[in-house]
Amino acid sequence: MSPSLINADLQSFDLSGVVAMVTGASSGIGLHFAGVLARAGASVALAARRKEKVDEAAAELCGQGHRAIGVALDVGKPETHAAAFASVAAGLGGLPQVLVNNAGIIVSKPFLEQTEEEVASVFATNLFGAFLVAQRAARAMVEAGRGSIINVASTAGLRPGGTLASYGASKAGLLHLTRVMALELAGKGVRVNALCPGNIETDMHQVFVDRGYADSLVKRIPQRRFGRADDLSGAMLLLASDAGRYMTGSIIAVDGGQLVSSL
Ligand SMILES: NC(=O)c1ccc[n+]([C@@H]2O[C@H](COP(=O)([O-])OP(=O)(O)OC[C@H]3O[C@@H](n4cnc5c(N)ncnc54)[C@H](OP(=O)(O)O)[C@@H]3O)[C@@H](O)[C@H]2O)c1
């Protein structure tokens, strides 16, 4: 082994000087990720429809000495996208070099019962909206010659889950988009990867708990517990930072082993 290999530096999770944008940052995983990125040194734009929530969270981060702003964004309404990105540039001095494409909604109903409106809204948010936000961010990243996009998909996009037809199909689409983007943008300095959370305790997941599914869901997770947003921090930071510099088109599941559960 050559000395250069023995003396290899630890890879860095430091994001000082980086502008990061998190969609769906008013609650749950996105809100948590905004805090993690800020603690890693990034200037963070927290984007969501509930502007008061992201403003409040940004103010809290600023109070802790970080740089953060709240931004109004409805990913399902493309007409709001330009203004949101302009707010990021105006508020943080540049367009995002890291995008956590996290906004999402779920409809959990049997396939035969999902209405046209429900299906349209799941696709408009989780796939069409995510596509256009990623495209807008990627254009700026390509111009800058660097960037990292993290699409927050789901294990439901990798394996079928009952009652999750539109949700799972939207997330499977997002995973395919991740691979195509990675392929097309690798030569332009932009990395595109996906995170697939399993069952993470958030408002979205609470719906399943409220319906009494908690015990049967936990039984299917080899680690025998639901995840918390902070169980995802390491994987997200890896993809966002230079530590993941040779990663693009990767799909990382963080699910307590659910995808390898026994038949
Ligand atoms: N929790 C889980 O078990 C789990 C598992 C796998 C994947 N995920 C994925 O993780 C992501 C975050 O979910 P979560 O569990 O943290 O749920 P959550 O607490 O319900 O958060 C969803 C976030 O998305 C935002 N959002 C929804 N529609 C939006 C829109 N049209 N435009 C902008 N923002 C929008 C919401 O903000 P506003 O309402 O303020 O807009 C909220 O901040 C989602 O993509 C979800 O599919 C979650």
The ligand as a Tripos MOL2 file, in Angstrom:
@<TRIPOS>MOLECULE
LIG
   48    52     1     0     0
SMALL
NO_CHARGES

@<TRIPOS>ATOM
      1 N1        -42.1140    9.8900    7.2330 N.am      1 LIG1
      2 C1        -41.8830    8.7890    6.5280 C.2       1 LIG1
      3 O1        -42.0570    7.6790    7.0290 O.2       1 LIG1
      4 C2        -41.3650    8.8880    5.1110 C.ar      1 LIG1
      5 C3        -40.9510    7.7150    4.4920 C.ar      1 LIG1
      6 C4        -40.4640    7.7540    3.2100 C.ar      1 LIG1
      7 C5        -40.3710    8.9630    2.5490 C.ar      1 LIG1
      8 N2        -40.7990   10.1050    3.1690 N.ar      1 LIG1
      9 C6        -40.7080   11.3360    2.3990 C.3       1 LIG1
     10 O2        -40.0430   12.3140    3.1510 O.3       1 LIG1
     11 C7        -40.4600   13.6050    2.7270 C.3       1 LIG1
     12 C8        -40.8230   14.4280    3.9580 C.3       1 LIG1
     13 O3        -41.9610   13.8240    4.5780 O.3       1 LIG1
     14 P1        -42.2330   13.9120    6.1530 P.3       1 LIG1
     15 O4        -42.3830   12.5430    6.6480 O.co2     1 LIG1
     16 O5        -41.2730   14.8270    6.7900 O.co2     1 LIG1
     17 O6        -43.7110   14.5110    6.1260 O.3       1 LIG1
     18 P2        -44.3300   15.8750    6.6420 P.3       1 LIG1
     19 O7        -43.9510   16.1650    8.0440 O.co2     1 LIG1
     20 O8        -45.7780   15.7730    6.2760 O.co2     1 LIG1
     21 O9        -43.6070   16.9710    5.7320 O.3       1 LIG1
     22 C9        -43.9350   17.1660    4.4030 C.3       1 LIG1
     23 C10       -43.3770   18.5030    4.0080 C.3       1 LIG1
     24 O10       -43.6440   18.7010    2.6170 O.3       1 LIG1
     25 C11       -44.1700   19.9920    2.4580 C.3       1 LIG1
     26 N3        -45.0180   20.0340    1.2740 N.ar      1 LIG1
     27 C12       -46.0830   19.2570    0.9670 C.ar      1 LIG1
     28 N4        -46.6240   19.6480   -0.1880 N.ar      1 LIG1
     29 C13       -45.8710   20.6950   -0.6200 C.ar      1 LIG1
     30 C14       -45.9310   21.5370   -1.7550 C.ar      1 LIG1
     31 N5        -46.8730   21.4020   -2.6830 N.pl3     1 LIG1
     32 N6        -44.9980   22.5090   -1.8840 N.ar      1 LIG1
     33 C15       -44.0290   22.6790   -0.9480 C.ar      1 LIG1
     34 N7        -43.9290   21.9120    0.1490 N.ar      1 LIG1
     35 C16       -44.8530   20.9460    0.3020 C.ar      1 LIG1
     36 C17       -44.9240   20.2950    3.7400 C.3       1 LIG1
     37 O11       -44.9690   21.6970    3.9560 O.3       1 LIG1
     38 P3        -46.2210   22.6630    3.6900 P.3       1 LIG1
     39 O12       -47.4580   21.8830    4.0300 O.co2     1 LIG1
     40 O13       -45.9580   23.8130    4.6090 O.co2     1 LIG1
     41 O14       -46.1110   23.0350    2.2590 O.co2     1 LIG1
     42 C18       -44.0140   19.6520    4.7540 C.3       1 LIG1
     43 O15       -43.0070   20.5600    5.1310 O.3       1 LIG1
     44 C19       -41.6350   13.3780    1.7670 C.3       1 LIG1
     45 O16       -41.2060   13.4740    0.4470 O.3       1 LIG1
     46 C20       -42.0450   11.9550    2.0700 C.3       1 LIG1
     47 O17       -42.6810   11.3340    0.9690 O.3       1 LIG1
     48 C21       -41.2870   10.0980    4.4220 C.ar      1 LIG1
@<TRIPOS>BOND
     1     1     2 1
     2     2     3 2
     3     2     4 1
     4     4     5 ar
     5     4    48 ar
     6     5     6 ar
     7     6     7 ar
     8     7     8 ar
     9     8     9 1
    10     8    48 ar
    11     9    10 1
    12     9    46 1
    13    10    11 1
    14    11    12 1
    15    11    44 1
    16    12    13 1
    17    13    14 1
    18    14    15 2
    19    14    16 1
    20    14    17 1
    21    17    18 1
    22    18    19 2
    23    18    20 1
    24    18    21 1
    25    21    22 1
    26    22    23 1
    27    23    24 1
    28    23    42 1
    29    24    25 1
    30    25    26 1
    31    25    36 1
    32    26    27 ar
    33    26    35 ar
    34    27    28 ar
    35    28    29 ar
    36    29    30 ar
    37    29    35 ar
    38    30    31 1
    39    30    32 ar
    40    32    33 ar
    41    33    34 ar
    42    34    35 ar
    43    36    37 1
    44    36    42 1
    45    37    38 1
    46    38    39 2
    47    38    40 1
    48    38    41 1
    49    42    43 1
    50    44    45 1
    51    44    46 1
    52    46    47 1
@<TRIPOS>SUBSTRUCTURE
     1 LIG1         1 GROUP 0 **** ****
